Amino acid sequence: DSYNWMSYMSIIAIFAFVAFFEIGPGPIPWFIVAELFSQGPRPSAFAVAGFSNWTANFIVG
Protein backbone atom coordinates (compact mmCIF):
# COMPACT_ATOMS: atom_id res chain seq x y z
CA ASP A 1 0.00 0.00 0.00
CA SER A 2 2.79 2.43 0.73
CA TYR A 3 4.30 2.03 -2.76
CA ASN A 4 1.31 3.01 -4.90
CA TRP A 5 3.35 5.79 -6.47
CA MET A 6 5.85 3.26 -7.83
CA SER A 7 3.54 2.24 -10.69
CA TYR A 8 3.35 5.86 -11.83
CA MET A 9 7.09 6.27 -11.47
CA SER A 10 7.76 3.22 -13.66
CA ILE A 11 5.51 4.61 -16.42
CA ILE A 12 7.29 7.97 -16.22
CA ALA A 13 10.67 6.21 -16.38
CA ILE A 14 9.63 4.29 -19.49
CA PHE A 15 8.44 7.46 -21.21
CA ALA A 16 11.66 9.26 -20.24
CA PHE A 17 13.76 6.39 -21.58
CA VAL A 18 11.93 6.40 -24.91
CA ALA A 19 12.12 10.20 -25.20
CA PHE A 20 15.85 10.37 -24.44
CA PHE A 21 16.55 7.39 -26.68
CA GLU A 22 14.90 9.13 -29.61
CA ILE A 23 16.74 12.44 -29.16
CA GLY A 24 20.08 10.76 -28.54
CA PRO A 25 22.27 8.53 -30.68
CA GLY A 26 20.08 5.45 -30.16
CA PRO A 27 18.26 5.37 -33.50
CA ILE A 28 21.40 6.04 -35.57
CA PRO A 29 22.00 2.36 -36.49
CA TRP A 30 18.55 2.18 -38.05
CA PHE A 31 19.12 5.22 -40.28
CA ILE A 32 22.79 4.90 -41.13
CA VAL A 33 22.43 1.34 -42.46
CA ALA A 34 19.97 2.47 -45.11
CA GLU A 35 22.44 5.11 -46.27
CA LEU A 36 25.62 3.03 -46.23
CA PHE A 37 24.53 -0.23 -47.86
CA SER A 38 23.02 -0.99 -51.25
CA GLN A 39 19.93 -3.18 -51.72
CA GLY A 40 21.80 -6.49 -51.73
CA PRO A 41 23.51 -6.53 -48.32
CA ARG A 42 21.03 -4.18 -46.63
CA PRO A 43 18.92 -6.87 -44.86
CA SER A 44 22.02 -8.47 -43.34
CA ALA A 45 23.33 -5.06 -42.32
CA PHE A 46 20.00 -4.24 -40.68
CA ALA A 47 20.19 -7.53 -38.77
CA VAL A 48 23.69 -6.81 -37.49
CA ALA A 49 22.85 -3.20 -36.62
CA GLY A 50 19.66 -4.20 -34.84
CA PHE A 51 21.39 -6.95 -32.91
CA SER A 52 24.21 -4.66 -31.80
CA ASN A 53 21.75 -1.90 -30.92
CA TRP A 54 19.57 -4.15 -28.77
CA THR A 55 22.60 -5.84 -27.19
CA ALA A 56 24.04 -2.48 -26.18
CA ASN A 57 20.61 -1.43 -24.92
CA PHE A 58 20.42 -4.59 -22.81
CA ILE A 59 23.91 -4.06 -21.39
CA VAL A 60 23.28 -0.40 -20.52
CA GLY A 61 20.05 -0.92 -18.78
Secondary structure per residue as TSV (DSSP state, phi and psi in degrees):
chain	resnum	aa	ss	phi	psi
A	1	D	-	360.0	-32.6
A	2	S	T	-79.9	-6.3
A	3	Y	T	-114.2	36.1
A	4	N	T	-65.2	-29.5
A	5	W	H	-71.4	-16.9
A	6	M	H	-66.0	-32.1
A	7	S	H	-66.2	-39.0
A	8	Y	H	-68.5	-38.2
A	9	M	H	-66.0	-36.5
A	10	S	H	-67.8	-37.9
A	11	I	H	-65.3	-42.5
A	12	I	H	-63.2	-40.2
A	13	A	H	-65.0	-38.8
A	14	I	H	-65.2	-45.6
A	15	F	H	-62.4	-39.8
A	16	A	H	-65.5	-40.9
A	17	F	H	-61.4	-46.5
A	18	V	H	-63.8	-43.1
A	19	A	H	-63.8	-46.6
A	20	F	H	-72.5	-28.2
A	21	F	H	-64.9	-41.4
A	22	E	H	-72.6	-31.1
A	23	I	H	-90.2	-8.0
A	24	G	T	-98.5	-160.8
A	25	P	T	-82.6	6.1
A	26	G	T	-58.8	-45.3
A	27	P	T	-83.0	2.7
A	28	I	H	-58.8	-42.6
A	29	P	H	-57.9	-31.0
A	30	W	H	-72.4	-33.0
A	31	F	H	-89.2	-37.5
A	32	I	H	-70.5	-30.4
A	33	V	H	-63.8	-40.7
A	34	A	H	-65.2	-27.7
A	35	E	H	-86.8	-29.9
A	36	L	H	-87.9	-29.1
A	37	F	S	-112.7	145.7
A	38	S	-	-79.3	-178.3
A	39	Q	T	-62.0	-34.5
A	40	G	T	-63.0	-61.1
A	41	P	T	-86.4	2.9
A	42	R	H	-60.6	-43.9
A	43	P	H	-61.1	-40.2
A	44	S	H	-67.0	-38.9
A	45	A	H	-65.7	-39.4
A	46	F	H	-62.3	-39.0
A	47	A	H	-64.2	-44.4
A	48	V	H	-66.8	-43.5
A	49	A	H	-65.0	-42.4
A	50	G	H	-65.3	-41.5
A	51	F	H	-63.1	-45.7
A	52	S	H	-67.2	-36.2
A	53	N	H	-64.9	-48.2
A	54	W	H	-70.5	-32.4
A	55	T	H	-65.8	-45.0
A	56	A	H	-64.2	-37.9
A	57	N	H	-63.6	-40.4
A	58	F	H	-66.2	-40.5
A	59	I	H	-67.4	-41.1
A	60	V	H	-70.0	-39.6
A	61	G	-	175.5	360.0
